[in-house]
Amino acid sequence: MRIAIVGGSLAGALLALQLRDSEHQISIFDPRAPWEKPCGGAVNAEVFRQFPILGELRCSWHCPSKLKFLPSAREESFLLGPQSTWLMVSRYDLNRVILEVALRSRTVSLTAERVNDIYLTRDGSRWLVQTACGCQEFDVVVGADGVNSVVRKRLMGPIPREHLAVTVGYMVSDVPLDEMLFQTYSDLLGYLWYLPRPDHVSVGIVTRVNAVPFSELWRRLDGFLSRYYPQARKVRRWRALIPTAIRPDFWRQRCAGQNWALIGDAAGHVDPVTGIGIPYALASSTLVARAILCGDLESYDHAWREQYGDRLEQSSRIMERFVRTGDVAGFERGMEETCLATICPWLSALVK
């Protein structure tokens, strides 16, 4: 069977890696993979244990020694203690290593082209994947192409803007790499993070789309750096969208059919409150691989709901209330509880 994976970032690359020893021919389409996804990079140690394949990869993992939380009611951050439960990684490094291992197999190939559209053949049995260089025919197509997924748009339309968050930030250097920090606000449904990778830090701020002007987000971010890390050197400025569904009915949409599937951000599988996405990218990729190997791709749609669908729906209900009522204080308390917990118990149930 010929399988097209549209998108070669974390979810798509990992899917190809898990299918490399099968009889299927895997084609990854991505014009820039491997690439650095600027936001995030934190992987909970429990997730790391649940996906032992990560431990087999020669990647530079980084473990900050301290976790700090800075709520709006305090002038200074308070230390939550040593945090060996979090591992940090450059998304570029992780993406690169996964692709390198996957591409060692003769059954996996990478086409450095952008997919412009996908179409069903006239009899509906196969997919035509269109790039600037022409069309190729496949038995199965998997959308792993992020929040603006071309595959998702063709199958069911784009993710509505009400279900999106926006994040802006910097890659910075010349700052401490031994601590991670979260800051919340009394007037914003969102938070700021400071997440160190092995040789740099991703610092950014996230909130709902259209909640405040971009200029206000940059002002808060620059103010944070000026106050706490005045020596920071801004290497690169970035902006990104994150799927964060605020209505529970979002999760009733299918993510698989007989010859198609959506994984990771393309499926919208991100926690609406915390913005955590890496565990879901790993889990959805693994579940699709299992479904393909079992010859029943549609079973993935049941599997992800059983594994973590209830958690996502619950988080949507919480976020919907925050957005509807403007309960910033409730959101801030929820983020503080998440930081204090350090390990979210539900993460251990992602893969059984």
ABEGO torsion letter per residue (X at the ends): XBBBBBEABAAAAAAAAAAAABABBBBBBBAAOBBBBABEGBBBAAAAAABAAAAABBBBBBBBABBBBBBAABABBBBAEBBAABBBBBAAAAAAAAAAAAAABAABBBBBBBBABBBBBAAGABBBBBBAAEBBBBABBBBAAEAABAAAAAAAEBBBAAABBBBBBBBBBGBBAABBBBBBBAABBEBBBBBBBAABBBBBBBBBBGABBAAAAAAAAAAAAAAABAABBBABBBBBBBBBBABAAAAABBABBAABBBBEAAAGBBBAAAGBAAAAAAAAAAAAAAAAAAGBAAAAAAAAAAAAAAAAAAAAAAAAAAAAAGBAAAAAAAAAAAAAAGBBAAAAAABX
